């Protein structure tokens, strides 16, 4: 098998993977009930699907033509911005109280801080 045939098989594989992930993401977007569950389908599954399609495009452009870095830049931008936008959408839904919010932390002064409980200060000083 030549390099072109192997590259064509890789392109076909990544196109198929990308199409399946994109299809699952779009079905999830349509089937889920509220905005918080709908949020996961396009941001997680859709990002992987588009990434696989861009990977297929990169392989094809490097084998059959002159390679381009556009796909790599698009993929980097997509993988950076999708989680950030998903986080902002989730925060808006939580602040609007349009979804179930996570439970509040226990009444503890050391939760998510650098404060050390008195019982652990003795252990920290001996080490």
Secondary structure as the mmCIF struct_conf table of DSSP 4:
data_model
#
loop_
_struct_conf.conf_type_id
_struct_conf.id
_struct_conf.beg_label_comp_id
_struct_conf.beg_label_asym_id
_struct_conf.beg_label_seq_id
_struct_conf.end_label_comp_id
_struct_conf.end_label_asym_id
_struct_conf.end_label_seq_id
HELX_RH_AL_P HELX_RH_AL_P1 UNK A 3 UNK A 31
BEND BEND1 UNK A 33 UNK A 34
HELX_RH_AL_P HELX_RH_AL_P2 UNK A 35 UNK A 40
HELX_RH_PI_P HELX_RH_PI_P1 UNK A 41 UNK A 45
HELX_RH_AL_P HELX_RH_AL_P3 UNK A 46 UNK A 64
BEND BEND2 UNK A 65 UNK A 65
BEND BEND3 UNK A 69 UNK A 69
HELX_RH_AL_P HELX_RH_AL_P4 UNK A 70 UNK A 95
TURN_TY1_P TURN_TY1_P1 UNK A 96 UNK A 97
BEND BEND4 UNK A 99 UNK A 99
HELX_LH_PP_P HELX_LH_PP_P1 UNK A 100 UNK A 106
BEND BEND5 UNK A 107 UNK A 107
TURN_TY1_P TURN_TY1_P2 UNK A 109 UNK A 112
BEND BEND6 UNK A 113 UNK A 114
HELX_RH_AL_P HELX_RH_AL_P5 UNK A 118 UNK A 126
#
